[in-house]
Structure formats: C-alpha cells, structure tokens
Amino acid sequence: MPLTLRLAVRDWDYMTPLVLGDVSSPKLDIRVDRVGTLISHVGKSDTYDAAETSFSRYTQMRIDGDESVVGIPNFIMRGFRHRCVITTKDSPITSFAQLPGKRIGVTGWRDSGNTWTRAALRREGVGVEDAMWYAGRLTEAHPITDRLDGFGRPGRIEAAPGERPMVDLLKEGKLDAIFTPFMPDGYFAGNSGFRQLLPDFRSAEHRYFADVGYVPGMHLIGFKAAFVAEHPWVVGELSALIDESQRVWLSKRRKYADTTPFMLDELLKSATELPEGWDASGFTANRKMIADFAGELHVQGILPRLMTPEELFPFDVDGSRTSAA
C-alpha cells in the first residue's frame, strides 16, 4: 500500500504531470494542493507533510536551530530578478547604477526574491545603505501586513507611507522603483504606465548568469522532519518525481508549443542560451548558489552570521547526508 504524502506547492505548470498522475510512484500517493501563499512553516502544519518553502525563511529556521523542517536543495522556484524591478514609463532611470539615493519599494524585506534582487543591485554598486527602502503592499487588492518582519530602520527601511499601495506611490512620484515578483493587474495590457526599469533586462540577466553561473533559487522543498524520520526514503522519492515532472513538462511543451504565439522561440532560446543542467537539483550542482545566497543574507543584515551550505542542507535530494553533516 502506497504511503500518502500531502504536498503544498504553487501552481507551477511543470508540476502538471505529477498532479495529473502522468508521473507517479507505486510507493507514494501524492496529494497535491496548489496554494497561492506558501505554507509558513511545514514543520508546524497539521495539513501537509511537505511543502514549497521560502529559501530565506528556511535559512532562518536553520540558524535558529529549528530542525522540525528538513529542506533539500531541489529548488522548485528559480528565476532571474533583474526583470522584477519596475518603474514608470516616463522615468529617466534605465539602470541599477542610477538608484543610489532613490526611494525603492519592496513587497517584503526578507523575501528570497527581494534578497536576490538587492544582490543584483549590489553587483552594480548599490547596497542597502545607498537607497531609501519602503516595504508595503503592491496594490489595493493586497492585504496590509507586516512586511518589514523586524528589519525596519527609521530613515533607511520603513513601512510604505500610510500603508498605501506602492503602485499608487510610484505613479505619484513618491517612489522611484518597486521590487515585485508579480506584475500588477493591467500591466500586460500596455497602458499601465509602468515598465521594467531595465529596458533590456534579458541581456542584463545573461551577463549575470555569465558572471555567477546559476539561475537564483527562491523556493525549495521542505519536509516535516518527523515524517522524514519515519519514512527516510520519501525524500529521494519525491525529489526524483518532481524532477521527472519537470522533464516531462518540458518535453510536452516542446512538442505542443502553440500555447502562446512565441512559445517555440522562447524554448529555443532557453535551450541554446543556457547550458544543459542549469536547473539541476542536488547539493553539488547548487552549492555555489546556496553559498552566495547565505552570503547575501549576512551582508544584507538578515542573518547575524554567515552560514555554510552544509549547515543549511544537511541532507541532499536523495536523502543522503552532505559531507559536513
């Protein structure tokens, strides 16, 4: 009889083969819930055994000594962040190097994606101390929550004025740019009044990849530690299924590439412009990226000390222990 595993992930298209059962295991009965908001702490969840987990929040668990979550270096969400900085269409700002002294909005200070975006700015000479930062909700539809998460500093990192939507502040000239992983409603219609800050963000991302050698990881797979202790084999089994789901999805997209008019062009570019294995799971394949992220968390003041990749991931994707564990 297969073991039931309750999994919470965002609605990633490459998980479709797993959700539909095209990819499966006789050992596991995987019940997938597609969630809009990540499970904050799968170790404390009564609903899930494993979940898509914020890389940043996972590192906080590790440094706090919280071992109720077993994270593995299977990065279910990766992406370049240069595209995630927007401004107004009439703004004169077209490079990160122009951002010193500017007012920048962020949707959450410690978010993994925003940490990587600040890392991209830092490579262009713009550190945390070089701008004024405001954390807030992107639009009126988003809830008012604590987006500073304890990292506020008067005069440097503050809540958005009056908790007003940041897109309104951007339109009014009270912000110069916004970091956002999701574009606001109406953005793709072309008349939103906003644009990517970098007119050719793709070229900037190519240069970034050439420099660092990876596509940044934002979210990983986290397991409830008690579940892993009882069923240690489940780590490798689920990770392999997720990898296979991504492989099957890509194969089908390359065959059925008419879902958007330019899908084939994008698939061809990704295949020719990125090396094979750019999205590989596993500790060795991702060690440099993990180390760089830990370094950024420390430099940006989110972690009080530098953590090693081995500290962050005592287990690899096959359930084996990493070298220092």
Residue pairs with C-beta under 8 A, 6 or more apart in sequence:
2 25
2 26
2 27
2 28
2 29
3 27
3 28
3 29
3 231
3 234
4 28
4 29
4 31
5 28
5 29
5 30
5 31
5 49
5 50
5 227
5 234
5 238
6 31
6 33
6 47
6 48
6 49
6 50
7 30
7 31
7 32
7 33
7 48
7 49
7 50
7 51
7 238
8 32
8 33
8 35
8 38
8 39
8 42
8 47
8 48
8 50
8 51
8 52
9 15
9 32
9 33
9 34
9 35
9 51
9 52
9 76
10 34
10 35
10 36
10 38
10 52
10 77
10 219
11 34
11 36
12 76
12 77
13 249
14 245
14 246
14 249
14 250
15 32
15 34
15 242
15 245
15 249
16 22
16 245
16 249
17 23
17 244
17 245
17 248
17 249
17 252
18 24
18 30
18 32
18 241
18 242
18 244
18 245
19 32
19 34
22 245
22 248
23 241
23 244
23 245
23 248
24 30
24 241
25 237
25 241
27 233
27 237
28 234
28 237
28 238
28 241
30 238
30 241
33 47
33 48
35 52
38 51
38 52
38 53
38 54
38 219
39 45
39 47
39 48
39 51
39 52
39 53
40 57
41 57
41 61
41 68
41 69
42 48
42 49
42 50
42 51
42 53
42 69
42 222
42 223
42 224
43 61
43 66
43 68
43 69
43 222
43 224
43 225
44 68
45 51
45 224
48 224
49 223
49 224
49 227
50 221
50 222
50 223
50 224
50 227
50 238
51 221
51 222
52 76
52 77
52 219
52 220
52 221
52 222
53 69
53 71
53 219
53 220
53 221
53 222
54 111
54 112
54 218
54 219
55 75
55 112
55 217
55 218
55 219
55 220
55 293
56 110
56 111
56 112
56 115
56 297
56 302
57 110
57 112
58 69
58 71
58 220
58 222
58 312
59 293
59 294
59 297
59 303
59 307
59 312
60 110
60 302
60 303
61 68
61 69
62 71
62 307
62 311
62 312
63 303
63 304
63 305
63 307
67 225
68 224
68 225
68 226
69 222
69 223
69 224
69 225
70 222
70 223
70 224
70 225
70 228
70 235
70 315
71 220
71 221
71 222
71 223
71 312
71 313
71 315
72 220
72 221
72 222
72 223
72 235
72 239
72 281
72 313
72 315
72 316
72 317
73 217
73 220
73 281
73 282
73 283
73 285
73 286
73 290
73 313
73 316
73 317
74 220
74 221
74 239
74 242
74 243
74 281
74 282
74 317
75 217
75 218
75 219
75 220
75 279
75 281
75 286
76 219
76 220
76 221
76 242
77 217
77 218
77 219
78 215
78 216
78 217
78 218
78 279
79 113
79 181
79 215
79 216
79 218
80 201
80 205
80 208
80 209
80 215
80 216
81 113
81 116
81 117
81 119
81 120
81 179
81 216
82 117
82 120
82 198
82 201
82 204
82 205
82 208
83 196
83 198
83 201
83 202
83 205
84 113
84 117
84 179
84 180
84 181
85 96
85 117
85 177
85 178
85 179
85 196
85 197
85 198
86 170
86 177
86 178
86 180
86 183
86 194
86 195
86 196
86 197
87 93
87 170
87 176
87 177
87 178
87 194
87 195
87 197
88 170
88 171
88 193
88 194
88 195
89 193
89 194
89 195
91 176
91 177
91 195
91 197
92 98
93 99
93 102
93 176
93 177
93 197
94 197
94 198
94 199
95 124
95 197
95 198
96 120
96 121
96 124
96 126
96 197
96 198
97 124
97 125
97 126
99 121
99 126
99 130
99 131
99 176
99 177
100 125
100 126
100 130
100 131
101 130
101 131
101 132
102 131
102 132
102 176
102 177
103 131
103 132
103 133
103 134
103 174
103 175
103 176
103 177
104 131
104 132
104 133
104 134
104 175
104 176
104 177
104 178
104 179
105 133
105 134
105 135
105 136
105 160
105 166
105 169
105 170
105 175
105 177
105 178
105 179
106 114
106 133
106 134
106 135
106 136
106 147
106 178
106 179
107 114
107 135
107 136
107 137
107 138
107 147
107 166
107 178
107 179
107 180
107 181
108 114
108 135
108 147
108 149
109 133
109 135
109 147
109 148
109 149
109 151
109 152
109 157
109 302
110 149
110 151
110 302
111 181
112 217
112 218
112 219
112 293
113 179
113 181
113 218
114 179
115 293
115 296
115 297
115 300
115 302
116 216
116 218
116 293
116 296
117 179
118 128
118 179
118 296
118 300
119 216
119 292
119 293
119 296
119 300
120 208
121 127
122 296
122 299
123 208
123 211
128 156
128 157
128 300
128 301
129 156
132 155
132 156
132 158
133 156
133 157
133 158
134 157
134 158
134 159
134 160
134 161
134 166
134 169
134 175
135 147
135 148
135 152
135 157
135 158
135 159
135 160
136 147
136 159
136 160
136 163
136 164
136 165
136 166
136 169
137 143
137 144
137 145
137 147
137 160
137 163
137 165
137 166
138 165
138 166
138 167
138 178
138 180
138 182
138 184
139 165
139 166
139 167
139 184
139 185
140 165
140 168
141 185
142 165
144 163
147 159
148 157
148 158
148 159
151 157
151 301
151 302
152 158
152 159
160 166
160 169
161 169
161 174
166 175
166 178
166 180
167 178
167 184
167 194
169 175
170 176
170 177
170 178
170 194
171 193
177 197
183 194
184 192
184 194
186 192
187 194
198 204
206 273
209 215
209 274
212 288
212 289
212 292
213 288
214 278
214 286
214 288
214 289
214 292
215 274
215 278
215 279
216 289
216 293
217 286
217 289
217 290
217 293
221 238
221 239
221 242
223 234
223 235
223 238
227 234
228 234
228 235
228 319
232 319
233 319
234 319
235 315
235 317
235 318
235 319
236 317
236 318
236 319
239 281
239 317
239 318
240 317
240 318
242 281
243 281
246 279
253 259
253 263
253 267
254 267
257 263
257 264
257 267
277 285
280 286
281 317
282 316
282 317
283 290
283 309
283 313
283 316
283 317
283 322
287 309
290 309
290 312
290 313
291 308
291 309
294 303
294 306
294 307
294 308
294 309
294 312
295 306
297 303
297 307
298 304
298 305
298 306
298 307
308 324
309 322
310 322
310 323
310 324
310 325
311 324
313 322
314 321
314 322
314 324
314 325
315 321
315 322
315 325
316 322
